[in-house]
């Protein structure tokens, strides 16, 4: 049986990368922080979904 990476794990990593990129953007601090928080919220949701799938 082949082990396949969980797509939600790679999506979560992509959202984390997007969050950190938002911090380095060329926008105001409030806009960068809002974008970071949005992306991290999505990453955390995907990670939580992954944990629920593993325990089921």
PDB file of N, CA, C and O in Angstrom:
ATOM      1  N   UNK A   1       0.837  -1.170   0.000  1.00  0.00           N
ATOM      2  CA  UNK A   1       0.000   0.000   0.000  1.00  0.00           C
ATOM      3  C   UNK A   1       0.891   1.245   0.000  1.00  0.00           C
ATOM      4  O   UNK A   1       1.813   1.357   0.807  1.00  0.00           O
ATOM      5  N   UNK A   2       0.613   2.152  -0.888  1.00  0.00           N
ATOM      6  CA  UNK A   2       1.383   3.401  -0.963  1.00  0.00           C
ATOM      7  C   UNK A   2       0.829   4.426   0.010  1.00  0.00           C
ATOM      8  O   UNK A   2      -0.381   4.529   0.211  1.00  0.00           O
ATOM      9  N   UNK A   3       1.737   5.178   0.609  1.00  0.00           N
ATOM     10  CA  UNK A   3       1.327   6.247   1.501  1.00  0.00           C
ATOM     11  C   UNK A   3       1.243   7.541   0.698  1.00  0.00           C
ATOM     12  O   UNK A   3       2.200   7.941   0.035  1.00  0.00           O
ATOM     13  N   UNK A   4       0.109   8.170   0.769  1.00  0.00           N
ATOM     14  CA  UNK A   4      -0.118   9.412   0.041  1.00  0.00           C
ATOM     15  C   UNK A   4      -0.261  10.536   1.062  1.00  0.00           C
ATOM     16  O   UNK A   4      -0.942  10.383   2.075  1.00  0.00           O
ATOM     17  N   UNK A   5       0.383  11.654   0.787  1.00  0.00           N
ATOM     18  CA  UNK A   5       0.250  12.798   1.669  1.00  0.00           C
ATOM     19  C   UNK A   5      -1.189  13.273   1.688  1.00  0.00           C
ATOM     20  O   UNK A   5      -1.879  13.267   0.669  1.00  0.00           O
ATOM     21  N   UNK A   6      -1.616  13.676   2.839  1.00  0.00           N
ATOM     22  CA  UNK A   6      -2.970  14.200   2.997  1.00  0.00           C
ATOM     23  C   UNK A   6      -3.044  15.558   2.307  1.00  0.00           C
ATOM     24  O   UNK A   6      -2.261  16.453   2.625  1.00  0.00           O
ATOM     25  N   UNK A   7      -3.963  15.724   1.378  1.00  0.00           N
ATOM     26  CA  UNK A   7      -4.054  17.008   0.676  1.00  0.00           C
ATOM     27  C   UNK A   7      -4.290  18.182   1.606  1.00  0.00           C
ATOM     28  O   UNK A   7      -3.813  19.284   1.335  1.00  0.00           O
ATOM     29  N   UNK A   8      -5.021  17.971   2.703  1.00  0.00           N
ATOM     30  CA  UNK A   8      -5.265  19.092   3.599  1.00  0.00           C
ATOM     31  C   UNK A   8      -3.988  19.527   4.293  1.00  0.00           C
ATOM     32  O   UNK A   8      -3.858  20.695   4.659  1.00  0.00           O
ATOM     33  N   UNK A   9      -3.034  18.613   4.485  1.00  0.00           N
ATOM     34  CA  UNK A   9      -1.755  18.983   5.095  1.00  0.00           C
ATOM     35  C   UNK A   9      -0.966  19.896   4.167  1.00  0.00           C
ATOM     36  O   UNK A   9      -0.382  20.884   4.612  1.00  0.00           O
ATOM     37  N   UNK A  10      -0.947  19.571   2.888  1.00  0.00           N
ATOM     38  CA  UNK A  10      -0.219  20.426   1.952  1.00  0.00           C
ATOM     39  C   UNK A  10      -0.940  21.757   1.753  1.00  0.00           C
ATOM     40  O   UNK A  10      -0.301  22.789   1.552  1.00  0.00           O
ATOM     41  N   UNK A  11      -2.265  21.730   1.810  1.00  0.00           N
ATOM     42  CA  UNK A  11      -3.016  22.983   1.707  1.00  0.00           C
ATOM     43  C   UNK A  11      -2.753  23.862   2.925  1.00  0.00           C
ATOM     44  O   UNK A  11      -2.631  25.081   2.801  1.00  0.00           O
ATOM     45  N   UNK A  12      -2.667  23.246   4.093  1.00  0.00           N
ATOM     46  CA  UNK A  12      -2.389  24.012   5.310  1.00  0.00           C
ATOM     47  C   UNK A  12      -1.011  24.647   5.219  1.00  0.00           C
ATOM     48  O   UNK A  12      -0.829  25.803   5.603  1.00  0.00           O
ATOM     49  N   UNK A  13      -0.047  23.900   4.714  1.00  0.00           N
ATOM     50  CA  UNK A  13       1.306  24.447   4.562  1.00  0.00           C
ATOM     51  C   UNK A  13       1.313  25.603   3.566  1.00  0.00           C
ATOM     52  O   UNK A  13       2.024  26.589   3.757  1.00  0.00           O
ATOM     53  N   UNK A  14       0.534  25.479   2.522  1.00  0.00           N
ATOM     54  CA  UNK A  14       0.453  26.556   1.534  1.00  0.00           C
ATOM     55  C   UNK A  14      -0.164  27.811   2.149  1.00  0.00           C
ATOM     56  O   UNK A  14       0.287  28.923   1.874  1.00  0.00           O
ATOM     57  N   UNK A  15      -1.192  27.638   2.977  1.00  0.00           N
ATOM     58  CA  UNK A  15      -1.813  28.798   3.617  1.00  0.00           C
ATOM     59  C   UNK A  15      -0.875  29.437   4.630  1.00  0.00           C
ATOM     60  O   UNK A  15      -0.887  30.655   4.804  1.00  0.00           O
ATOM     61  N   UNK A  16      -0.059  28.623   5.302  1.00  0.00           N
ATOM     62  CA  UNK A  16       0.927  29.187   6.232  1.00  0.00           C
ATOM     63  C   UNK A  16       1.959  30.013   5.469  1.00  0.00           C
ATOM     64  O   UNK A  16       2.341  31.099   5.905  1.00  0.00           O
ATOM     65  N   UNK A  17       2.406  29.493   4.332  1.00  0.00           N
ATOM     66  CA  UNK A  17       3.362  30.242   3.512  1.00  0.00           C
ATOM     67  C   UNK A  17       2.747  31.551   3.045  1.00  0.00           C
ATOM     68  O   UNK A  17       3.406  32.590   3.019  1.00  0.00           O
ATOM     69  N   UNK A  18       1.475  31.484   2.678  1.00  0.00           N
ATOM     70  CA  UNK A  18       0.782  32.697   2.244  1.00  0.00           C
ATOM     71  C   UNK A  18       0.673  33.707   3.390  1.00  0.00           C
ATOM     72  O   UNK A  18       0.780  34.916   3.184  1.00  0.00           O
ATOM     73  N   UNK A  19       0.455  33.184   4.604  1.00  0.00           N
ATOM     74  CA  UNK A  19       0.344  34.058   5.777  1.00  0.00           C
ATOM     75  C   UNK A  19       1.659  34.792   6.025  1.00  0.00           C
ATOM     76  O   UNK A  19       1.663  35.999   6.266  1.00  0.00           O
ATOM     77  N   UNK A  20       2.769  34.068   5.968  1.00  0.00           N
ATOM     78  CA  UNK A  20       4.061  34.706   6.205  1.00  0.00           C
ATOM     79  C   UNK A  20       4.428  35.667   5.075  1.00  0.00           C
ATOM     80  O   UNK A  20       5.088  36.680   5.305  1.00  0.00           O
ATOM     81  N   UNK A  21       4.001  35.347   3.863  1.00  0.00           N
ATOM     82  CA  UNK A  21       4.235  36.267   2.754  1.00  0.00           C
ATOM     83  C   UNK A  21       3.433  37.552   2.951  1.00  0.00           C
ATOM     84  O   UNK A  21       3.886  38.634   2.577  1.00  0.00           O
ATOM     85  N   UNK A  22       2.247  37.432   3.536  1.00  0.00           N
ATOM     86  CA  UNK A  22       1.418  38.613   3.784  1.00  0.00           C
ATOM     87  C   UNK A  22       2.111  39.574   4.739  1.00  0.00           C
ATOM     88  O   UNK A  22       1.966  40.790   4.615  1.00  0.00           O
ATOM     89  N   UNK A  23       2.860  39.034   5.685  1.00  0.00           N
ATOM     90  CA  UNK A  23       3.568  39.901   6.636  1.00  0.00           C
ATOM     91  C   UNK A  23       4.667  40.716   5.953  1.00  0.00           C
ATOM     92  O   UNK A  23       5.010  41.812   6.396  1.00  0.00           O
ATOM     93  N   UNK A  24       5.205  40.170   4.882  1.00  0.00           N
ATOM     94  CA  UNK A  24       6.293  40.851   4.181  1.00  0.00           C
ATOM     95  C   UNK A  24       5.810  41.706   3.014  1.00  0.00           C
ATOM     96  O   UNK A  24       6.618  42.239   2.254  1.00  0.00           O
ATOM     97  N   UNK A  25       4.517  41.835   2.876  1.00  0.00           N
ATOM     98  CA  UNK A  25       3.945  42.589   1.760  1.00  0.00           C
ATOM     99  C   UNK A  25       4.221  44.078   1.849  1.00  0.00           C
ATOM    100  O   UNK A  25       4.788  44.572   2.823  1.00  0.00           O
ATOM    101  N   UNK A  26       3.807  44.772   0.815  1.00  0.00           N
ATOM    102  CA  UNK A  26       4.060  46.210   0.711  1.00  0.00           C
ATOM    103  C   UNK A  26       2.790  47.009   1.017  1.00  0.00           C
ATOM    104  O   UNK A  26       2.499  48.008   0.359  1.00  0.00           O
ATOM    105  N   UNK A  27       2.046  46.557   2.017  1.00  0.00           N
ATOM    106  CA  UNK A  27       0.808  47.232   2.414  1.00  0.00           C
ATOM    107  C   UNK A  27       0.980  47.796   3.820  1.00  0.00           C
ATOM    108  O   UNK A  27       2.030  47.636   4.444  1.00  0.00           O
ATOM    109  N   UNK A  28      -0.044  48.443   4.298  1.00  0.00           N
ATOM    110  CA  UNK A  28       0.010  48.973   5.658  1.00  0.00           C
ATOM    111  C   UNK A  28       0.042  47.811   6.654  1.00  0.00           C
ATOM    112  O   UNK A  28      -0.324  46.682   6.327  1.00  0.00           O
ATOM    113  N   UNK A  29       0.480  48.110   7.854  1.00  0.00           N
ATOM    114  CA  UNK A  29       0.588  47.083   8.881  1.00  0.00           C
ATOM    115  C   UNK A  29      -0.755  46.436   9.164  1.00  0.00           C
ATOM    116  O   UNK A  29      -0.832  45.218   9.322  1.00  0.00           O
ATOM    117  N   UNK A  30      -1.813  47.231   9.231  1.00  0.00           N
ATOM    118  CA  UNK A  30      -3.128  46.666   9.541  1.00  0.00           C
ATOM    119  C   UNK A  30      -3.604  45.713   8.438  1.00  0.00           C
ATOM    120  O   UNK A  30      -4.218  44.686   8.729  1.00  0.00           O
ATOM    121  N   UNK A  31      -3.326  46.045   7.192  1.00  0.00           N
ATOM    122  CA  UNK A  31      -3.714  45.179   6.072  1.00  0.00           C
ATOM    123  C   UNK A  31      -2.890  43.897   6.097  1.00  0.00           C
ATOM    124  O   UNK A  31      -3.428  42.807   5.906  1.00  0.00           O
ATOM    125  N   UNK A  32      -1.586  44.025   6.334  1.00  0.00           N
ATOM    126  CA  UNK A  32      -0.730  42.834   6.407  1.00  0.00           C
ATOM    127  C   UNK A  32      -1.164  41.915   7.533  1.00  0.00           C
ATOM    128  O   UNK A  32      -1.216  40.698   7.355  1.00  0.00           O
ATOM    129  N   UNK A  33      -1.474  42.482   8.692  1.00  0.00           N
ATOM    130  CA  UNK A  33      -1.902  41.677   9.829  1.00  0.00           C
ATOM    131  C   UNK A  33      -3.238  40.993   9.557  1.00  0.00           C
ATOM    132  O   UNK A  33      -3.430  39.833   9.923  1.00  0.00           O
ATOM    133  N   UNK A  34      -4.146  41.696   8.925  1.00  0.00           N
ATOM    134  CA  UNK A  34      -5.448  41.105   8.586  1.00  0.00           C
ATOM    135  C   UNK A  34      -5.281  39.943   7.616  1.00  0.00           C
ATOM    136  O   UNK A  34      -5.910  38.898   7.783  1.00  0.00           O
ATOM    137  N   UNK A  35      -4.433  40.120   6.603  1.00  0.00           N
ATOM    138  CA  UNK A  35      -4.186  39.037   5.640  1.00  0.00           C
ATOM    139  C   UNK A  35      -3.517  37.848   6.316  1.00  0.00           C
ATOM    140  O   UNK A  35      -3.858  36.697   6.044  1.00  0.00           O
ATOM    141  N   UNK A  36      -2.559  38.134   7.202  1.00  0.00           N
ATOM    142  CA  UNK A  36      -1.879  37.066   7.944  1.00  0.00           C
ATOM    143  C   UNK A  36      -2.891  36.287   8.779  1.00  0.00           C
ATOM    144  O   UNK A  36      -2.915  35.057   8.743  1.00  0.00           O
ATOM    145  N   UNK A  37      -3.726  37.004   9.529  1.00  0.00           N
ATOM    146  CA  UNK A  37      -4.702  36.335  10.396  1.00  0.00           C
ATOM    147  C   UNK A  37      -5.695  35.500   9.599  1.00  0.00           C
ATOM    148  O   UNK A  37      -6.059  34.403  10.024  1.00  0.00           O
ATOM    149  N   UNK A  38      -6.135  35.999   8.460  1.00  0.00           N
ATOM    150  CA  UNK A  38      -7.049  35.236   7.599  1.00  0.00           C
ATOM    151  C   UNK A  38      -6.413  33.943   7.120  1.00  0.00           C
ATOM    152  O   UNK A  38      -7.020  32.875   7.197  1.00  0.00           O
ATOM    153  N   UNK A  39      -5.201  34.044   6.630  1.00  0.00           N
ATOM    154  CA  UNK A  39      -4.515  32.866   6.096  1.00  0.00           C
ATOM    155  C   UNK A  39      -4.221  31.857   7.203  1.00  0.00           C
ATOM    156  O   UNK A  39      -4.372  30.653   6.994  1.00  0.00           O
ATOM    157  N   UNK A  40      -3.806  32.330   8.373  1.00  0.00           N
ATOM    158  CA  UNK A  40      -3.520  31.409   9.468  1.00  0.00           C
ATOM    159  C   UNK A  40      -4.799  30.746   9.981  1.00  0.00           C
ATOM    160  O   UNK A  40      -4.771  29.590  10.404  1.00  0.00           O
ATOM    161  N   UNK A  41      -5.899  31.459   9.946  1.00  0.00           N
ATOM    162  CA  UNK A  41      -7.171  30.873  10.346  1.00  0.00           C
ATOM    163  C   UNK A  41      -7.523  29.699   9.431  1.00  0.00           C
ATOM    164  O   UNK A  41      -7.968  28.651   9.897  1.00  0.00           O
ATOM    165  N   UNK A  42      -7.322  29.882   8.141  1.00  0.00           N
ATOM    166  CA  UNK A  42      -7.601  28.801   7.185  1.00  0.00           C
ATOM    167  C   UNK A  42      -6.643  27.634   7.384  1.00  0.00           C
ATOM    168  O   UNK A  42      -7.052  26.475   7.320  1.00  0.00           O
ATOM    169  N   UNK A  43      -5.362  27.936   7.628  1.00  0.00           N
ATOM    170  CA  UNK A  43      -4.369  26.884   7.851  1.00  0.00           C
ATOM    171  C   UNK A  43      -4.727  26.075   9.097  1.00  0.00           C
ATOM    172  O   UNK A  43      -4.667  24.846   9.082  1.00  0.00           O
ATOM    173  N   UNK A  44      -5.096  26.765  10.170  1.00  0.00           N
ATOM    174  CA  UNK A  44      -5.467  26.059  11.407  1.00  0.00           C
ATOM    175  C   UNK A  44      -6.707  25.190  11.200  1.00  0.00           C
ATOM    176  O   UNK A  44      -6.787  24.081  11.728  1.00  0.00           O
ATOM    177  N   UNK A  45      -7.663  25.693  10.436  1.00  0.00           N
ATOM    178  CA  UNK A  45      -8.877  24.914  10.165  1.00  0.00           C
ATOM    179  C   UNK A  45      -8.536  23.646   9.384  1.00  0.00           C
ATOM    180  O   UNK A  45      -9.071  22.575   9.672  1.00  0.00           O
ATOM    181  N   UNK A  46      -7.655  23.763   8.406  1.00  0.00           N
ATOM    182  CA  UNK A  46      -7.261  22.586   7.636  1.00  0.00           C
ATOM    183  C   UNK A  46      -6.492  21.593   8.499  1.00  0.00           C
ATOM    184  O   UNK A  46      -6.673  20.383   8.364  1.00  0.00           O
ATOM    185  N   UNK A  47      -5.629  22.101   9.390  1.00  0.00           N
ATOM    186  CA  UNK A  47      -4.894  21.209  10.274  1.00  0.00           C
ATOM    187  C   UNK A  47      -5.839  20.495  11.237  1.00  0.00           C
ATOM    188  O   UNK A  47      -5.653  19.310  11.517  1.00  0.00           O
ATOM    189  N   UNK A  48      -6.838  21.191  11.742  1.00  0.00           N
ATOM    190  CA  UNK A  48      -7.819  20.577  12.635  1.00  0.00           C
ATOM    191  C   UNK A  48      -8.622  19.512  11.900  1.00  0.00           C
ATOM    192  O   UNK A  48      -8.926  18.458  12.459  1.00  0.00           O
ATOM    193  N   UNK A  49      -8.957  19.789  10.660  1.00  0.00           N
ATOM    194  CA  UNK A  49      -9.686  18.822   9.833  1.00  0.00           C
ATOM    195  C   UNK A  49      -8.831  17.573   9.624  1.00  0.00           C
ATOM    196  O   UNK A  49      -9.342  16.454   9.654  1.00  0.00           O
ATOM    197  N   UNK A  50      -7.541  17.765   9.415  1.00  0.00           N
ATOM    198  CA  UNK A  50      -6.625  16.642   9.216  1.00  0.00           C
ATOM    199  C   UNK A  50      -6.555  15.783  10.477  1.00  0.00           C
ATOM    200  O   UNK A  50      -6.560  14.556  10.387  1.00  0.00           O
ATOM    201  N   UNK A  51      -6.490  16.403  11.633  1.00  0.00           N
ATOM    202  CA  UNK A  51      -6.411  15.680  12.895  1.00  0.00           C
ATOM    203  C   UNK A  51      -7.685  14.866  13.104  1.00  0.00           C
ATOM    204  O   UNK A  51      -7.624  13.723  13.555  1.00  0.00           O
ATOM    205  N   UNK A  52      -8.838  15.451  12.777  1.00  0.00           N
ATOM    206  CA  UNK A  52     -10.099  14.730  12.921  1.00  0.00           C
ATOM    207  C   UNK A  52     -10.139  13.522  12.009  1.00  0.00           C
ATOM    208  O   UNK A  52     -10.680  12.485  12.392  1.00  0.00           O
ATOM    209  N   UNK A  53      -9.575  13.629  10.793  1.00  0.00           N
ATOM    210  CA  UNK A  53      -9.559  12.498   9.869  1.00  0.00           C
ATOM    211  C   UNK A  53      -8.650  11.396  10.378  1.00  0.00           C
ATOM    212  O   UNK A  53      -8.969  10.217  10.227  1.00  0.00           O
ATOM    213  N   UNK A  54      -7.529  11.754  10.974  1.00  0.00           N
ATOM    214  CA  UNK A  54      -6.590  10.752  11.475  1.00  0.00           C
ATOM    215  C   UNK A  54      -7.162   9.996  12.659  1.00  0.00           C
ATOM    216  O   UNK A  54      -6.916   8.797  12.796  1.00  0.00           O
ATOM    217  N   UNK A  55      -7.915  10.660  13.510  1.00  0.00           N
ATOM    218  CA  UNK A  55      -8.444   9.998  14.698  1.00  0.00           C
ATOM    219  C   UNK A  55      -9.716   9.197  14.396  1.00  0.00           C
ATOM    220  O   UNK A  55     -10.148   8.390  15.219  1.00  0.00           O
ATOM    221  N   UNK A  56     -10.301   9.410  13.254  1.00  0.00           N
ATOM    222  CA  UNK A  56     -11.536   8.687  12.903  1.00  0.00           C
ATOM    223  C   UNK A  56     -11.244   7.307  12.364  1.00  0.00           C
ATOM    224  O   UNK A  56     -12.168   6.569  12.022  1.00  0.00           O
TER     225      UNK A  56
END
